[in-house]
Amino acid sequence: VAGLSLADRPLMLLDIRGMDEDHAGELLDEVATDQALECGFRPLFVTDLNDPAVLRRYGHVVEILPRPGEWSGEVDYEEYVGDRMETIRREYDARWHLTIPPSGLTGEQRAHLRRFGR
């Protein structure tokens, strides 16, 4: 993905909370391949990884949310996450939002992802 100009591409929020580092790395490579082939979007990863370095390999934006057991705020965790996700979507002007399971993209999600931005 290095060298591709993605600044004018619409942003896609990829919610990968619950995904481990190995699956996140695989997803990142898959997204990078799709970008190189189609270049239809810029990813914004939302994760709960303690060290999201694997997601920054290609310079993508990463937002980190605490895990449920790490949350000690005054509002319910679910309410916090809902509010924070909406704030992230708004602040970055993300056009799409895709929640990916911890095991990685499903076949349907993979096909859908490849149609984004066309």
KAPELIN-V74557 format. One record per backbone hydrogen bond with DSSP energy under -0.5 kcal/mol. CO is the residue of the C=O (numbers start at 1). NH is the residue of the N-H. If there is no record, write none. Layout:
BEGIN
<<CO | NH> <CO | NH>>
END
This chain:
BEGIN
<<1 | 4> <4 | 6> <6 | 9> <10 | 42> <11 | 95> <11 | 96> <12 | 14> <12 | 44> <13 | 15> <13 | 98> <14 | 16> <14 | 46> <15 | 100> <16 | 19> <20 | 24> <21 | 25> <22 | 26> <23 | 27> <24 | 28> <25 | 29> <26 | 30> <27 | 31> <28 | 32> <29 | 33> <30 | 34> <31 | 35> <32 | 36> <33 | 37> <34 | 38> <34 | 39> <35 | 39> <42 | 12> <43 | 61> <44 | 14> <45 | 47> <45 | 63> <46 | 16> <47 | 65> <51 | 54> <52 | 55> <52 | 56> <53 | 56> <54 | 57> <56 | 59> <61 | 45> <63 | 47> <67 | 70> <67 | 71> <68 | 71> <76 | 80> <77 | 81> <78 | 82> <79 | 83> <80 | 84> <81 | 85> <82 | 86> <83 | 87> <84 | 88> <85 | 89> <86 | 90> <87 | 91> <88 | 92> <89 | 93> <89 | 94> <96 | 13> <98 | 15> <98 | 100> <101 | 104> <106 | 110> <107 | 111> <108 | 112> <109 | 113> <110 | 114> <111 | 115> <112 | 115> <112 | 116> <113 | 116> <115 | 118>>
END
